[in-house]
Amino acid sequence: MDIFTIEVIKNALVAIGEEMFLALKRSSKSPIIYESLDYGIGITDARGRLIAQGNGIPGFIGTLDGGVQTLLAKFSNDEIYPGDVFILNDPYAGGGTHLSDVCMIRPVFYKQRLLAWTANKAHWTEIGGKDPGSYSADASEVYQEGLQFPGIKVFDRGVANQALLDLIEANVRLPDMTLGDLHACAASLQVGEQRFLSVVEKYGQDITLQAIDSLLDHGDRMVCERFKALPKGSWCAKDVIDEDGVGNGPFKVKVKVTISDNEFILDYSGTDAQAPGPINCSMGVLISAAREVFMGVVQPDVPATEGCFRRLKVICPEGTLLTAKRPAPVSSYFEAMVCAADVARRALASVLPGVVTAGQFGSVCTINLSGRLPSSDENYLLVEPLVGGWGAGVDKHGESGQFCVGNGETSNIPVEILEARYGIRVERYSFDTDSAAGAGEYRGGLGVVHEYRVLAAPADISSFFGRAETAPWGIDGGRDGSCNRIEVYDSSGNLKGCFARTSRFELSEGDLIRLITGTGGGWGDPKNRCRDSLLGDIKNGYISQEHAEQAYNHTIA
């Protein structure tokens, strides 16, 4: 088979992932999906090897193929039919994250032969559980966090499992939105199936499968080529997760990164045992975090496939907060995932200064805000991750107002959508310029201040902001960044609460919610900061003259 045909089929597979991605975005009922893009799309071959993926969330890069492999282990070939759609959100199965991230998977048959699977994983706004949004900062076991789907058929040969749909409808707070997202996810899988079969029809079954094998091998070759330029050796780092939501902590996360001529090993031995609160994640999530780091370091310049990850090895004993066992709670799993990726990058900072950066604000910083619309009795539920500051690099300032690295290509919900769909008014959305945190020769990126005014009661907020006590680290003399926090004021401006993690904090009409995310760490001694660059920051309002003089030891007229 000629290289041109391989390249055409490869690009066709990538395009299929992109079209599936857009199909879900355009048909979903949840802003967390169609605005924030909190989902991932992929295609695997019949054996569950990843061959194409469309990402909103880079952290989902290790979850879709894991979900397919879970089904392959559970069902025999004679139990899988054309038109089947499976649903899976078990955090402890392959590819599991937390219950709100629901994976749907469809087999693709050609002339009665299973050739591939289309899959997606999307954050559903509601999946049941003790708290609105199926998110509980104080959960003590997974059973409190919502419905669990252990890899079962939601469509059997094209026919909906109405009993399961009725069960979902009876157990979620927003059934129209939840079932709407379910059907949107199913539709995107069907789009992927149709497009994949059109490729098979055009090029033939055998050539398509040969092209897939060549594509995977090409990913491995590109990674091996990049290995030649990587430093060889072992480097260690450790970090902490401040608290688990129920008062325990801090928790240590340790890693040893080893790079040899043909292997990239992340060994998390020595990490603390699983936590009583919901910051735990499973091995599948840890593999996703490792893949995210690996792709960022190796940079093979090819789409993510199974072939790209053949040189990656992840080690961690069972029962840690990175490899938790059932029934540990996991609704805030992203704190462990983000920390696992960050600590690996921290270990490599000294030997890959042009590739990795100082510490980022280090949390998804998610909120669930629930209440009733002021103009009606209709319930609303806002699920929103927040942006913050990334760390500085050896030759650049950190990016400001970005989602944490694990959330990657997600987007903020526009102010117009927030005010139209929810019972709030947005009174401020700006960079946080109230300190000189993250100062350095190159400064850390700025966090943000987001203020919501509550327009009707009753309402409540649940949240999990990591790095509320341990700031993002600076490098080579750069100063640490700032921490994440939430402040709540009543209508008279009196402080009602200041916290990072809470479940169902009660709000009154007129309350102001101030969400503050951290600034990233700096790189290099602040006294070496370019004066013109500093003056530019002052002019643009990124830092006050007073803070600039204090942090950078410059006298500014």
KOLMIDO-658109 format. One record per residue: residue in three letters; x, y, z of N, C-alpha, C in turn. Coordinates in steps of 0.1 Angstrom, whole numbers, plus 5000, padded with zeros to 4 digits. Example, Ala and Ser with C-alpha at 12.3 -4.5 7.8 and 13.67 -1.06 7.14 Angstrom:
% KOLMIDO-658109
Ala513249435078512349555078513249675078
Ser512849785071513749895071512950005079
This chain:
% KOLMIDO-658109
Met500949885000500050005000500950125000
Asp500650224991501450344990501250445001
Ile502250525004502250615015501150725013
Phe500750755000499750854998498350805003
Thr498050685000496750625005496750625020
Ile497850585026497850585041497550725046
Glu498250825040498050965045496651015043
Val495950975032494651015029493650955040
Ile493850825042493050755052493250815066
Lys494550845069494850905083494051035084
Asn494151115074493451245075491951235076
Ala491451135069490051105069489551065083
Leu490350985090490050945104490051065113
Val491051145112491151275120489951355118
Ala489551365105488351445102487051385107
Ile486951255108485851195114485751235129
Gly486851235136486851275150486351415152
Glu486851505143486451645143484951665140
Glu484451585131482951595127482151545139
Met482551435145481851385157481851485168
Phe482951555170483051655180482051765178
Leu481951815165481051925162479551875163
Ala479351755160477951705160477451705175
Leu478351665184477951665198477751815203
Lys478651895200478552035204477252095200
Arg476852075187475652135182474352075186
Ser474351965192473151895196472951885211
Ser473951915219473851895233472952005239
Lys472351975251471452065258472152135269
Ser473452105272474152155284475152255280
Pro475152375286476252475283477652415287
Ile477752325297479052275300479652185288
Ile478752145279479152075267479252165256
Tyr478152235252478252315240478952445241
Glu479152495253479952615255481352585260
Ser481452515271482752485277483452375270
Leu482752295262483452185255484052075264
Asp483352045275483851955285483551805280
Tyr484251765270483951635264485151595255
Gly485151465252486151415242485551315233
Ile486051295221485451215211486651125205
Gly486351005202487450925196486950805188
Ile487850745181487650615174488750515178
Thr488350395180489350285182489150185172
Asp490150095170489949975162489149875169
Ala488949755163488149655170488749605183
Arg490049615184490749575197490749685208
Gly490249795205490249905214491449995214
Arg492249985203493450075202492950215196
Leu493350315203492950455198493550485185
Ile492750525175493250565162492950705158
Ala492050775165491750915163490950975175
Gln491251095178490551155189490351305187
Gly489151355190488851505190488751545205
Asn489551635210489551665224489051805227
Gly488151815236487851935244488751925256
Ile488851805262489551785275490751695272
Pro491951755272493151665271493251555281
Gly492651585293492651485304491851355300
Phe491051365289490351245285491051155275
Ile492351195273493151125263493350975266
Gly493250935278493450795281492150725285
Thr491050785283489850725288488950655278
Leu488950695265488050635255488450495252
Asp489750475249490250335246490050245258
Gly490250305270490050225282488650185284
Gly487650265280486250225281485950115271
Val486450125259486250015249486849885254
Gln488049895259488649765264487849705276
Thr487249795284486349735295485149655289
Leu484549715278483449645272483949515265
Leu485149515259485649395253485849285263
Ala486249325275486549225286485149175292
Lys484149245290482849215296481949135287
Phe481949165274481049105264481849025254
Ser481248905251481848825240481348885227
Asn481948835216481648885203480148865199
Asp479648745203478248715200477248795208
Glu477748885217476748965225476849105220
Ile477549135210477649275204477149275190
Tyr476249375187475549375175475549515169
Pro475349525155475249655149474049735155
Gly474249855158473149935164473249945179
Asp474049865185474249875200474850005204
Val474550055215475250165222475350135236
Phe476550135241476850105255477050235263
Ile476750235276476950345285477750305297
Leu478750385300479750355311480250475318
Asn480150475331480750585338481350535351
Asp481550405352482250345364483650405366
Pro483850475377485150535379486250435380
Tyr485950315384486950215387487150115375
Ala486450135364486650065352487650135343
Gly487950075332488950135323488350265318
Gly489150375319488750505314487850575323
Gly487550525335486650595344487250715350
Thr486450825352486950945359486050975371
His484951045369483951055379482551035373
Leu481551015381480250975375479651075365
Ser479951195367479351295358479951285343
Asp481151225342481751205329481251075323
Val480251075314479550955310480150925296
Cys480550795295481150745282480050665275
Met479850695262478950615254479750565242
Ile479550435238480450365229479550285219
Arg479850285207479150215196480050135188
Pro479650005186480549925177480249955162
Val481249945154481049965139481349835132
Phe480249785125480349665118480349695103
Tyr481149615095481049615081480949475076
Lys479849445069479549305064479749205076
Gln479049235087478949155099480349135106
Arg481349215102482649205109482849335118
Leu483149315130483449435139484849495135
Leu484749615130485949685126486449795135
Ala485549855142485949975150484950005160
Trp485250105169484250155178484350305178
Thr483150375179483150515181482750545195
Ala483450645201483250665216483250815219
Asn482550845229482650985235482550975250
Lys483051075256482951095271482651245273
Ala481451275279480951405281480551425296
His480751545300480351585314478851625313
Trp477951535319476551565320476251655332
Thr475451755330475151845341474651775353
Glu473751675352473151605363473151455361
Ile473551385371473551245370473051185384
Gly472351265392471751225404472751245416
Gly472551175427473451195438472851285449
Lys473551305459473051385471473051535469
Asp473851585460473951725457473651765443
Pro473151885440472851925427474151925418
Gly474051875406475151865397475951745400
Ser475551655409476251525411477651555415
Tyr477851655422479251695426479151725441
Ser479951655449479951665464481351685469
Ala481651805474482951825479483151755492
Asp482051705499482151635511481651495511
Ala481651435499481151295497482151205504
Ser481651095510482551005517482550865510
Glu481750845500481750725492481050745479
Val481450665469480950695455479450685454
Tyr478850605463477350595461476550725464
Gln477250815470476550945472476651035460
Glu477450995450477751095439476951075427
Gly475950985426475150975415474950835410
Leu474250825398474050695392475350635386
Gln475450505387476650435381476150345370
Phe476750365358476550275347477750185345
Pro477550055347478749965347479049905334
Gly478749975323478949925309477849835305
Ile476649895302475449825298474949895285
Lys473949825279473449875266472249975269
Val472450095263471350185264470550175251
Phe471150125240470450095228470849955224
Asp469849865221470149725218469649705203
Arg470649695194470349675180469549795175
Gly469849915180469150035176467850065183
Val467449985192466250005200466550055214
Ala466050165218466350225231465850135242
Asn466750125253466350055265465450155273
Gln464250145271463350245278463350235293
Ala463550115298463550095312464750175318
Leu465850175312467050245316466750395315
Leu466150445304465850585302464950635313
Asp463950545316462950585327463650595340
Leu464550505343465350505355466150635357
Ile466850675346467650795346466750915349
Glu465550925341464651035343464151045357
Ala463950935364463450945378464550975388
Asn465850975384466850995394467751115392
Val467351205383468151325381467251445382
Arg467951555386467151675389466751755376
Leu467451735365467151795353466951695342
Pro465951615342465851495333465851545318
Asp465251655314465251695300466651725295
Met467451785303468751815300469651695299
Thr469451605309470251485310469951385298
Leu468651365295468351275285468651335271
Gly468551475270468951545258470451515255
Asp471251525265472651505263472951355259
Leu472151265265472351125262472051105247
His470951155242470651135228471651215219
Ala472151325223473151395215474451315214
Cys474851255225476051165225475851045216
Ala474650985216474350875208474450915193
Ala473851035190473851085176475251105171
Ser476151155179477551185174478251045171
Leu477950945179478550815176478050765163
Gln476750785160476250735147476850815135
Val477150945137477851015127479250955124
Gly479950925135481250865134481150735126
Glu480150645130480050515123479850535108
Gln478950635104478650655090479850695083
Arg480650785088481850845081482850735080
Phe483050655091484050545090483750445080
Leu482450405079482050315069482150365055
Ser482050495053482250555040483650545035
Val484650555045486050535042486250385038
Val485650295045485850155042485250125028
Glu484050175025483450155012484350205001
Lys485050315003485850384993487150304990
Tyr487850265001489150215000489250055002
Gly488150005007488149865010488449825024
Gln487949715029488149675043489649655046
Asp490349575038491649535040492649655040
Ile492449745030493349855029493149955041
Thr491949975045491650055056492350005069
Leu492149875071492749815083494349825083
Gln494849805071496349815069496749955072
Ala495950055067496350195069496250225084
Ile495350175092495250195106496550145113
Asp496950015109498149965115499350055112
Ser499450095100500550185096500450315103
Leu499250365106499150495113499650475127
Leu499250365134499750345147501250325148
Asp501750245139503250235138503950365136
His503350445127503950575124504050665137
Gly502950655145503050735158504150685167
Asp504450555167505550505175506850545170
Arg507050545157508250585150508550735153
Met507550815152507750955155508150985169
Val507550915179507950925193509350885194
Cys509750775189511150725190512150825184
Glu511750885173512650995168512851105177
Arg511751145184511851255193512651215206
Phe512651095209513451045221514851075220
Lys515351085207516851115205517251245211
Ala516351345212516651475216516351495231
Leu515751395238515351415252516551385261
Pro516651445272517751415282517451275288
Lys518451205291518351075297518751075312
Gly517951005320518250995334516950985342
Ser517051015355515851005364515851135373
Trp514651185375514451305382513151295391
Cys513251345403512151325413511551465416
Ala510251455420509551575426508451535434
Lys507951625443506851595451505951725452
Asp504751705455503751825457502751775466
Val501851865470500751835479499351875473
Ile498351805478496951845476496551885490
Asp496152015491495952075505494951995513
Glu493851965507492751905516491751825507
Asp491051735513490251645506488751675506
Gly488351795512486951825512486251795525
Val486851705533486151665546487151695557
Gly488151775555489051815566490351745567
Asn490651655558491951585559492951635550
Gly494251625553495251675545496351745552
Pro497451785546497651775531498051625527
Phe497951605514498251465509499451485499
Lys500451395501501651405493501451325479
Val501951385469502051315456503451325452
Lys504051205449505451195446505651125432
Val506651165425506951095412508451085410
Lys508850985403510150965397509950945382
Val510551045375510451035360511750985355
Thr511750875347512950815341512750815326
Ile513750875319513750865304514950795300
Ser514750685292515850615286515850625271
Asp516650545264516650555250515350525243
Asn514550435250513250395243512050385253
Glu512150445265511150435275510950565283
Phe509750595286509450715294508550655306
Ile509150665318508550595330508150705340
Leu506950695344506450775355506050685367
Asp506850695378506650605389506150695401
Tyr504950675405504250745416504350675429
Ser505150585431505350515443505650615454
Gly505050595466505350685477504250795478
Thr503350795469502150885470501250835482
Asp500650925488499750895500498650805496
Ala498150735506496950645504495750725501
Gln494750655495493550725491492850795502
Ala492250905499491651005509490250965512
Pro489851005524488450985528487451075520
Gly487951195515487151285507487351255492
Pro486651335484486451295470487551345460
Ile488851355465489851395456490551285449
Asn490151165451490751045446490551025431
Cys491450955425491250915411491650775409
Ser491350715398491650575395492850565386
Met493350445384494450425375494250475361
Gly493050465356492750515342492950665341
Val492650735352492850875352494350915353
Leu495050835361496450855362497150835348
Ile496750735341497250715328496950825319
Ser495750885320495451005312496351125315
Ala496651145328497551255332498951225327
Ala499351105327500651065322500751095307
Arg499751055300499751075285499751225282
Glu499051305290499051445287500451505289
Val501151465299502551505301503451455290
Phe503351325287504151265277504051335263
Met502851365259502651425246503251565246
Gly503151635258503651775259505151775258
Val505751675264507251665264507851615251
Val507251505246507751435234507451515222
Gln506251565221505751655210506051585196
Pro505351465194505651395181505051455169
Asp504251565170503651625158502751535150
Val502151445157501151355150499951355160
Pro498751325154497551305163497751195173
Ala497151205185497251105195496650975191
Thr497450875191496950735188497650635198
Glu497150515198497750415206499250395203
Gly499650415191501050405188501950505195
Cys501450625197502150735204502550695218
Phe501850605224502050575239502650445242
Arg503250385232503850255234505050265243
Arg505750375243506950395251506650455265
Leu505450475268505050525281504750415291
Lys505250425303504950325313504650405326
Val503550365333503050435345503050325356
Ile503650365367503750275379503150345391
Cys502250275398501750325411501050215418
Pro501350195431500650085438499150115439
Glu498450005441496950015442496650075456
Gly495550155456495050205469495650345473
Thr496350415464496750545467495650645462
Leu495850775465494850865460494850885445
Leu495850825438495950825424495450695418
Thr495250595426494850455422493850405432
Ala492850485435491850455445491050325442
Lys490550265453489750145452488350175456
Arg487350115450485950125453485750095468
Pro484950175475484050275471484450415474
Ala485750445473486250575476485550685467
Pro485250795473484550905465485550965455
Val485051015443485851055433485351185426
Ser484351245431483651355423484651465420
Ser485651485429486751595426488051525422
Tyr487851415414489051345409490051435402
Phe489551545396490451625388491551685396
Glu491451705409492451755417493651665418
Ala493451535419494551435418495151425404
Met494251435394494751425380495651545377
Val495251665380496051785377497351775385
Cys497251735398498451735406499451635400
Ala498951515396499851415391500551455378
Ala499851535370500551585358501551695361
Asp501051785370501951905374503251855381
Val503151755389504351715397505351655387
Ala504851585377505751525367506451635359
Arg505751735355506351855348507351925357
Arg507051925370507951995380509251915380
Ala509251785380510451705380511351725368
Leu510751765357511451785344511851925342
Ala511452025351511652165348513152195346
Ser513952135354515452165354516152115341
Val515552015335516251955323515551985310
Leu514352035311513552075299513052215301
Pro513852315303513352445306512652515295
Gly512852475283512152535272510852465269
Val510552355276509352275273508352295284
Val508752285297507852295308507952425315
Thr507052465323506952595329506952585344
Ala506952705351506652705365505252665368
Gly504952655381503652605385502452685380
Gln501352615376500152685372499152695384
Phe498052765382497052775393496552645398
Gly496752535390496752405395495352345399
Ser494252385394492952335398491952355387
Val491052275386489852295376489052415382
Cys489052435395488352545401486852535396
Thr486152435400484852415395483752455405
Ile482652515400481552545409480252485404
Asn479352445412477952415409477052505416
Leu476352595409475452695415474052655411
Ser473152635421471852595418470852685425
Gly469652695419468652785424467452785415
Arg466652895417465452915409465553045401
Leu465053045389465153165381464153275387
Pro464653395387463853505393462453525386
Ser462353495373461153525366460153405366
Ser460553295372459753175371460053085383
Asp459452965383459752865393460652765388
Glu461252785376462052685370463452675377
Asn463952555379465252535385466352555375
Tyr467452605380468652615371469852555379
Leu470852505371472052445376473152485368
Leu474052565373475252615366476452535370
Val477052465360478252385363479352455355
Glu480352505361481352585354482752565360
Pro483752535351485152535355485652685353
Leu486752725359487152855358488652865353
Val488952985348490353005343491253065353
Gly492553055351493453115360494853135353
Gly495853145361497153185355498053065354
Trp498753055342499852945340501153005345
Gly502052915347503452945351504253005340
Ala505253085344506153145334507153045329
Gly507653065317508652985311510053045312
Val511052975308512453025309512653155300
Asp511753175291511953295282510653355279
Lys509553335287508253395284507453415297
His506553505297505553525307504553415307
Gly503953385318502853285318501653335312
Glu500853245306499553275300498553315311
Ser497753415308496753465318495353425314
Gly494553395324493153365322492953245313
Gln493653135316493553005308492952895318
Phe492252795312491952685319493152605323
Cys493152525334494252445338494652355326
Val495952315326496452245315495652115312
Gly495152045322494351925320493051955313
Asn492552075314491252115308491452165294
Gly492652205291493052235277492152315268
Glu491452255259490752325249489352365253
Thr488952365266487652405270487552555269
Ser486352605270486052745269485252795281
Asn485352925283484452985294483053005288
Ile482053005297480653025293480453175292
Pro480053225280479953365278478953435288
Val479253555292478453635301476953635297
Glu476753655284475353655279474553525282
Ile475253415281474653285284474453275299
Leu475353315307475253305321474053385326
Glu473853505321472753585326471453545320
Ala471453485308470153445302469653315308
Arg470553225311470153085315470053065330
Tyr470653155338470753135352470353255360
Gly470053235373469553345381470653435387
Ile471553485379472653565383472853685374
Arg473553785379474053895371475553895373
Val476253905362477753905362478154055364
Glu478854085375479154225379480654245376
Arg481454145375482854165372483454045366
Tyr484354065356485153955351486454015346
Ser487454005354488654075351489853995356
Phe491054035352492253975358492454015372
Asp493053935380493353965394494654035395
Thr494654165397495854245397496154305411
Asp495654235421495754295435496954245442
Ser498054195435499254155442500354145432
Ala501554115436502654095427503053945428
Ala502153865430502353715431502953675417
Gly503753575417504353525405505453615398
Ala505953705406507053795401508253715397
Gly508953755387510153695382510753765370
Glu511853725365512353775353511253765342
Tyr510553655343509353635335508253605345
Arg507153675345506153665355505153555352
Gly504453505362503453415360502153475354
Gly501353395347500153445342499153485352
Leu498253575350497353625360496153545361
Gly495653525373494353465376493253565373
Val492053525376490853615373490053635386
Val489153745385488153765395486853765388
His485953675392484653655386483553685396
Glu482653775395481653815405480253785399
Tyr479453715407478053685404477153745415
Arg476153815411475153865420473953765419
Val473453715430472353615431471053695430
Leu470253665420469053745418467753695425
Ala467853565430466653515436467053405445
Ala466353385456466553275466465353185465
Pro465553055469466752995475467752965464
Ala469052965468470152925459471252865468
Asp472152795462473352745470474452715460
Ile475652705465476852685457477652575463
Ser478152485455479152385459480352415450
Ser481552385456482752415449483952325453
Phe484952315445486152255449487252335442
Phe487952425449489052495444490352435451
Gly491152375443492452325448493452445450
Arg494652415455495652515457495152635464
Ala494352605475493852715483494852755494
Glu495852675497496852695507498252695502
Thr498552605492499852585486499952655473
Ala500652755471500652835459501452765448
Pro501152795435502052745424503452785426
Trp504352695423505752725426506452805415
Gly507452885420508352955411509552875408
Ile510352915398511552835394512652935393
Asp513852895397515152965395515053105400
Gly514553125412514353255419513053325416
Gly512253265407510953325405510053305417
Arg509153405420508353395432507153305430
Asp506653245441505453165440504253245435
Gly503253185429502053245425501053265437
Ser499853285434498853305445497853185445
Cys497053185455496053075458494653105452
Asn493853005452492453015447491553025459
Arg490453095458489553115469488153165464
Ile487153155473485853215470485453295482
Glu484853415479484353505490482853525487
Val482053525497480653555496480253675504
Tyr479653775499479153895506477653905505
Asp477053955516475653985515475354115507
Ser474054145506473754265498474254395504
Ser474654395517475254515523476754515522
Gly477354415516478754415515479454345526
Asn478754285535479354215547479854075542
Leu481054035547481553905543480753795550
Lys480153695542479453585548480253455549
Gly481253445540482053325540483253345530
Cys484353275534485553265526486053125526
Phe486053055515486352915514486852875501
Ala487352755499487752705486486852575483
Arg486452505493485752375491484452385500
Thr483352365494482152365501481052285494
Ser480052245501478852175496477652245500
Arg476852295491475552355493475552475503
Phe476552565501476552685509475352765505
Glu474552805515473252875512473453015509
Leu472753065499472853195494471453265494
Ser471553395497470353475497470253565485
Glu469053615482468853715472469753835474
Gly470553875465471453995466472853965470
Asp473153835474474453795477475353815465
Leu476653845468477653855458478653745460
Ile478853665449479853555449481053605442
Arg482253605449483453655442484353525441
Leu484653485429485453375426486853425421
Ile487953385429489253435426490153315423
Thr490853315412491753215408493153265409
Gly494053165410495453195413496253245401
Thr497353315404498353355394499453255394
Gly500053225382501053125381502353165387
Gly503253075389504653105394505553175384
Gly506453245389507453315381508653235378
Trp509453275368510653215364511853315364
Gly512853295372513953385373513853495383
Asp514953545387515053655397514253775392
Pro513353825401512553945397513454065393
Lys514554075400515454195397515954195383
Asn515954085376516354085362515254105352
Arg514054145357512954175348513254295339
Cys512954285327513054385317512254505322
Arg512854625323512154745328511054785318
Asp511254775305510254815296509054725297
Ser509354595299508254495300507454525313
Leu508054565324507454595336506554715334
Leu507154825328506354945326505154915317
Gly505254825308504154785300503054725308
Asp503354635318502454575327501654685335
Ile502454785340501854885348500854965339
Lys501254995327500355075318499154995315
Asn499254865313498054785310497254745322
Gly497654785334496854755346497054615351
Tyr498054545347498354415352498954415366
Ile499554525369500154535383500254685386
Ser500054715399500054855403501554895404
Gln501755025404503055085406503655045419
Glu502855045430503355015443503754865444
His502954775438503354635438504654615430
Ala504754685419505854665410507154705417
Glu507154825424508254865431508654775442
Gln507654715449507954615460508554485454
Ala508054435444508354305439509654305431
Tyr509854415423510954415413512054515417
Asn511954575428512954665433513354775423
His512354825415512554925406511955055412
Thr512655165410511955295413511355355400
Ile510055375401509355405389508755545390
Ala509155635381508655765382507155775377
